[in-house]
Amino acid sequence: MKRASQNDEIEKLRREVEDLQRLARPEIPAADVERLRTEVTQLRHEFYEHLGPWQRTLLARHPQRPYLVDYIRLLFEDFRELHGDRAYGDDAAMIAGFAKYRGRPVAIVGQQKGRDTKQRVALNFGQAKPEGYRKALRIMQLAGKFGRPIFTFIDTPGAYPGIDAEERGQAEAIARNLREMARIPVPIVVTITGEGGSGGALAIAVGDRVNMFENSVYSVISPEGCASILWRDSAKAETAAEALKITARDLNELGIIDEIISEPEGGAHTDHEAAAQLLDRVLDRTLRDLLAMPTPELLDRRYLKFRRMGLFFESIRP
């Protein structure tokens, strides 16, 4: 909470400097205003550079953070959304369809949370049900059939935990996605844009490259859920976040992800277009690398990538 109050103070200073610039009063030298602006920018940079896991979790959940529909609008052309899993129905929390990326036909799959309360309720807060995962797999298999690379975008607290989802085979739908994504014969590029929660995230995250925005999180459980299980107290979420190693930096060191995508100063929510440009550079470079790889090698590398995760060795002390 202390860091949150520090951020409030920095934002207050920034607004005051902007007011001074707008007023442009003669008795205030322009050099002094510029010096103040530089100092505030430096303070902001230092603040965001040293954020802890819990603070980054809060940033990952920021309601103004760019969502999948924003990235589609800013980076892709001619997007055509497809609906339904051909078994039960459609799930609005999971967006899937085809588009063009830099002139190349591609498939897009990802979760969508919604901005306001009405949207979030309609989209189930980005928590997909079995029909959502089956729809995603249907689109990805179509992409594999027609040779279209796949981009997946992850931003979900987790799969929907309701009784109706369990009755319709939530666990089976997620497990099937994990198996089938491992052998889809086209490049799969995964990007964690906000929250990457539990199996709900992993169900569309089996790819050749897994990238992660610097203020996003990726974990088997939310900090609040972990704290409730370990300490019977969700208020200890900050302690749990530290232990879970959920930040991009931690996961990159552990070999879970492949690359950290930088964000605009202050977080992706401050400038959607700048965030999209930073993402675009990584997607373009990554896709070019993967398209140059023969399909058998692509699939072998994808399989080994996930088989190696969690591998460790124990030594016996003399």
Long-range contacts (C-beta under 8 A, 24 or more apart in sequence): 3-47, 3-51, 3-52, 3-55, 4-55, 4-58, 6-47, 7-47, 10-40, 10-43, 10-44, 10-47, 13-40, 13-43, 14-40, 14-44, 41-265, 44-265, 44-266, 45-265, 48-215, 48-265, 48-266, 48-267, 51-215, 52-238, 52-241, 52-242, 53-217, 53-223, 53-238, 53-241, 53-242, 53-244, 53-245, 53-246, 53-247, 53-250, 54-223, 54-237, 54-238, 54-241, 54-242, 56-214, 56-215, 56-216, 56-217, 56-246, 56-247, 57-195, 57-217, 57-223, 57-237, 57-241, 57-246, 59-215, 59-267, 59-269, 60-194, 60-195, 60-215, 60-216, 60-217, 61-194, 61-195, 62-267, 62-269, 63-115, 64-115, 64-269, 65-193, 65-194, 65-267, 65-268, 65-269, 66-193, 66-268, 66-269, 66-272, 66-275, 66-276, 67-112, 67-113, 67-114, 67-115, 67-155, 67-193, 67-194, 68-95, 68-108, 68-110, 68-111, 68-112, 68-153, 68-155, 68-193, 69-95, 69-112, 70-272, 70-276, 71-153, 71-193, 71-276, 71-279, 72-99, 72-108, 74-272, 74-273, 74-276, 75-101, 75-276, 75-279, 75-280, 75-283, 76-100, 76-101, 76-106, 76-108, 77-101, 79-108, 82-135, 82-138, 82-139, 83-135, 84-131, 84-135, 85-130, 85-131, 85-132, 85-134, 85-135, 85-138, 86-134, 86-138, 87-131, 87-134, 88-130, 88-131, 88-134, 88-168, 89-131, 90-131, 90-135, 91-124, 91-128, 91-129, 91-131, 91-132, 91-135, 92-122, 92-123, 92-124, 93-123, 93-124, 93-125, 93-126, 93-127, 93-128, 93-129, 93-132, 93-156, 93-160, 94-128, 94-132, 94-133, 94-135, 94-136, 96-135, 96-136, 96-138, 96-139, 97-139, 98-139, 98-143, 98-148, 101-149, 101-151, 101-283, 101-287, 102-284, 104-149, 104-287, 105-146, 105-148, 106-143, 106-148, 106-149, 106-150, 106-151, 107-139, 107-140, 107-142, 107-143, 107-148, 107-149, 107-150, 107-151, 108-150, 108-151, 108-152, 108-153, 109-136, 109-139, 109-140, 109-150, 109-151, 109-152, 109-153, 109-204, 110-151, 110-152, 110-153, 110-154, 110-155, 110-193, 110-204, 111-153, 111-154, 111-155, 111-156, 111-200, 111-204, 112-155, 113-155, 113-156, 113-194, 124-160, 125-157, 126-155, 126-156, 126-157, 126-195, 127-156, 127-157, 127-158, 127-159, 127-160, 127-161, 127-200, 128-156, 128-159, 128-160, 128-200, 128-203, 129-159, 129-160, 129-162, 129-164, 129-165, 129-168, 129-170, 130-165, 130-168, 130-169, 130-170, 130-172, 130-173, 131-168, 131-173, 133-159, 133-173, 133-174, 133-176, 133-177, 133-203, 133-204, 134-173, 134-176, 136-177, 136-203, 136-204, 137-173, 137-176, 137-177, 137-180, 137-181, 140-180, 140-181, 140-184, 140-188, 141-180, 141-184, 143-184, 143-186, 144-184, 144-185, 144-186, 147-186, 148-186, 149-186, 149-187, 149-188, 149-189, 149-287, 149-290, 149-291, 150-184, 150-186, 150-187, 150-188, 150-189, 150-207, 151-189, 151-191, 151-283, 152-188, 152-189, 152-190, 152-191, 152-204, 152-205, 152-207, 153-191, 153-193, 154-190, 154-191, 154-192, 154-193, 154-194, 154-195, 154-196, 154-201, 154-204, 154-205, 154-218, 155-192, 155-193, 155-194, 155-195, 155-196, 155-216, 156-195, 156-196, 156-197, 156-200, 156-201, 157-195, 157-197, 157-200, 157-222, 158-197, 158-198, 158-199, 158-200, 158-201, 158-222, 159-198, 159-199, 159-200, 159-203, 160-200, 171-199, 173-203, 174-199, 174-200, 174-202, 174-203, 177-203, 177-204, 177-206, 178-202, 178-203, 178-206, 181-206, 181-207, 182-206, 182-299, 182-302, 182-303, 182-306, 183-299, 185-295, 185-298, 185-299, 186-295, 187-287, 187-290, 187-291, 187-293, 187-298, 188-302, 189-283, 189-286, 189-287, 189-290, 191-261, 191-279, 191-282, 191-283, 192-216, 192-217, 192-218, 192-248, 192-257, 193-268, 195-222, 197-221, 197-222, 198-222, 206-302, 206-306, 207-302, 208-290, 208-298, 208-301, 208-302, 208-305, 209-258, 209-259, 209-286, 209-290, 210-256, 210-257, 210-258, 211-257, 211-258, 211-259, 211-260, 211-261, 211-282, 211-283, 211-286, 212-248, 212-251, 212-252, 212-257, 212-259, 212-260, 212-261, 213-248, 213-260, 213-261, 213-263, 213-268, 213-275, 213-279, 214-248, 214-249, 214-260, 214-261, 214-262, 214-263, 215-248, 215-263, 215-267, 215-268, 216-248, 217-241, 217-246, 217-247, 218-246, 218-248, 218-251, 218-256, 218-257, 219-244, 219-246, 220-244, 255-308, 255-309, 256-309, 259-286
